[in-house]
Amino acid sequence: MGILKVTDLTKRFQLSLNQDMNVNPFQNLSFEVGKGKFMGIAGPSGIGKSSILKCIYRTYLPTSGEIRYESELYGSIDLAQANERQISHLRKNEISYVSQFLKVIPRVSALDIVAEKLLPSGMQLDDARIQAARMLERLRIPTKLIEAYPATFSGGEQQRVNLARAFIMRPRLLILDEPTASLDVKTKQSVLELLREMKAQGTTMIGVFHDWDVMEQISDNILDLQAFVRAHVSS
C-alpha cells in the first residue's frame, strides 16, 4: 500500500521581468511510493526535481493537485491542503527533509543540534545527547567536533550534521535533496548503510541524488522527470 500518493501535481512560478512570465517546472504529475520503498527522481538541472520535494514537504504550496500522505498523527491527509499547525506537527514527528545546506542557530553545538530533534518525542536531554553522539559517529564526525559549532565546519562536515538531524528521528517519510553531493566516498557508504537500515524498518523515502550510482543503489524505482515532461508535452 502506498504511504505517499501524488495526483495531478502542478507547480507554477510567476516571474516579473518587465512583464509577467509563468514558469511551469511540472504539470499534472502523478506517482505513488509504497511503505518502506525509495523512489528516486532523475532529470537535468532546472526541470523541477527539488520543487517536487519542496511541495511534498510544504516549503512550496503546489498550484494544484493532491499529495496524499498516510500519517500516524492525522490518518490520510492531503499535504497540499493541510494547515500550518498540522504541517509543523508532521515535521516534528513523522517527516524529515535533508537539503544540501545546514541552517541552524549559531553557537549551538553539533551534538545539541542533532539531539534537539528527539526532544518532541519526550526523550530526556541526556539520553538524546547519547543517541546524537552515536549518530554523529556513524556519519564520521570526529569526537573532538561534536561539541563544536557547525558554523566552523567544512561543507562536508556540515552536511553530515544535516543528515544526522534527519536520520535520528527514524521518520516515517524521509525527503532527500542532493544529500550526498559534498560527501567523500566513505561517508557516502555510511549514508547508504543508514538508509538501508531505515528502509528495513519501514521508512518511506523520496529523493534526488547528484550521484546516479548512489541513487541506483538505494532506489526501488526512479521517476525520469524529463521523460514525463516530454510525454506530457507530446500528448
N, C-alpha and C positions, 0 to 999 in steps of 0.2 A: 504494500500500500504506500502511496506517495505521502510524504510528510510535507512536501512543498510542491504546489501546483500553480504554475503561472499561465494565465489565459489572456490572449489578445493584448499583451502589454505593449504600450506605446509611450515613448518619451519625446517630447518636442521642446526644444530650446528656442527662445526668441531673442535674436541679437539686433542691436540698433547701431548700425554703421551708416549714418546719413539717411538710411531708410530701413524699415523693419525687414528682418530676414529670419525665416524659420529654418532651424536645423533639426532633422529627424534622424537620430542615430539608429533607431529601430522602430518598427511598427508591427502591431498585431503578432507579437512574439509569444509562442506557447511552448511549454515544456513541463515535465514533471520529474521530481527527484525522489527516489524511494528511501525509506528509513535505512540508515547505515550505508548509504551509497554516496559516491563522489562524482559530481558532474563537472567536467572542465568546460571552459568557454574559450574558443580559439578564434583568431581573426587578426587582421592588421591593426596597427595603431589608429585610433580615431574612429573606429567602427562602432563603438558603444559598449565594449565589454565591461568597463568599470561602471558605466551608467546603469547597466542591468543590476550589478551588485549593490549599488547605492540605492536603487529603487527598492530592492528587497530589504535592505537594512533601514530604509526610510530616511536616508540622508537626502535623497531626492523624492519628491512626490511624482509618481507617474502621471502622464497626461490622461491616460485611460487604461483600462484593463484591470485584472484581478490578480492578486498574489495571495493565494490561499495557503495558510500555514496551520498545521495541526499542532496546537500548543498544549502544554500541560496546564498553564495558568487559565486560559480562556477557551479551550477547546478549539474548534475550527474558526479561524479569524482571518479576515482579509487585511493584510498589512498595508494595502493601498488606502484603506478607509479607516483603519484603527486610529483612535485618538492618541494624543501625545503621552498621556499617562500610561496607556496600555503599552505603547512602544517602549517607554522608559523601563517599565517592569520586565518586559521581554528581554531587553538588552542586559538588564542586571541578572536575570535568572536563566535565560534559555538560549539567547542568540549572541554570538561573538563575531566580531569583524576585525580582520587584520588588513591594514593598508601598508604601503611602503614607508610610512612616516610615523614616528612616535610623537604623540602630543601629550605631554604630562605637565604637572605643576612643578616649577623649578624648586630645587633644594629638597626634593623628596628622593630617598634612596631607591635604587632599583628593587631592592628587597620589598620595601613597603609599597611601591607602585604595583608590584605583582600580588602581594598579599591582600591588598585592598579589594581585589576582585572576589575574594572569598568571604568577606565580612557580611554582605547582604544575606547570605545563607544562614547566618547565626554563629559562624565559627569564631572562636576566640582569637584575638590578635596573635598571641604566641604560637598557637597551632597553625594559623595561616602563614606566619613567617617561616615556620619549619617547612611547610609544603612549598612555599615560594622558593626557598633556598634550594630544595631538591629539583624543582622545575628549571631554575636558572642553571643549575649544574648540568642537567641533561642537555641544555641548549648551549653548553660550553662557555658560559660566563665564568671567568676566573673568580675564585672565592674572594680574592682581595678587592674585587669590584662590586660585590653585591650590596655593600653599604655605601657605595659611591653614588654620585648623581649622574644619571644618564646623559645630561647635557654635556658632560665631559667625555662621553664615549665616542668611539668611531661609529660610522654609519651602520656597519655590520653588527656591532655590539648593541646599538640601539634597536635594530630590527629583532634581535634575539629577545630583548626585553619585551618588545611589542608582541612577539609570538607567545612568550611565556604568559603574558596577561590574558590572552585569548584562550590558550590551551588549559590553563589551570582550572578554569570553570568546568571543564568537560561539558561543553554546551551541547544542546540538542541539535542546534543548527549553527554551523561554522561557515563564515563567508571569508574568502581569501582573495586579496587583490595584490598580485605580484609579491607573495610573501617571502620568496627565496632569492629575489633579484640581487641583493647585496651580500649574500652569504657565501662562505667558502664551501668547498666540496664536502668536508667532514660534517659541517653544521647542516648542510642540506640533507645528508643522510640521517642525522639526528631528527630533523624535522619530519622526514618521511616515516621514520620509525614511530614517532609520536602520532602522526596522522593515521597510520595503520592501526595503532592501539585504539584510538578514538573511534575509528570506523567499526572495529570489532566490538566495541562497547555500545554501538548504536548511534553515534553521532552522524548526522547527515551533513554533507559538505557540498559547496559550490564555489568554484574559484577560477581565477585567471593566473597563469604562470608565464613568466618570461622564458623559462627553460622548458621547451617542449618535451624533452626526455623525462624531466621530473613529473610533468603533468600526466604523461602516458603511464608512468609507474604507479600512480595513485588513483587515476580516474577509472570509473566503471564505464563511462561513456563521455564523449566530447561533443559539444554543440559547436558546429562550424558556423559562426555568425556570418561570415562572408557568403557562404553557400546559401544561407537562409535569405540574406538580403537580395542576392541575385534571383532566387526563386520567386521572392515576393515582387520584385520589380517586373519580372517577365510574365507574371501571372495576370 
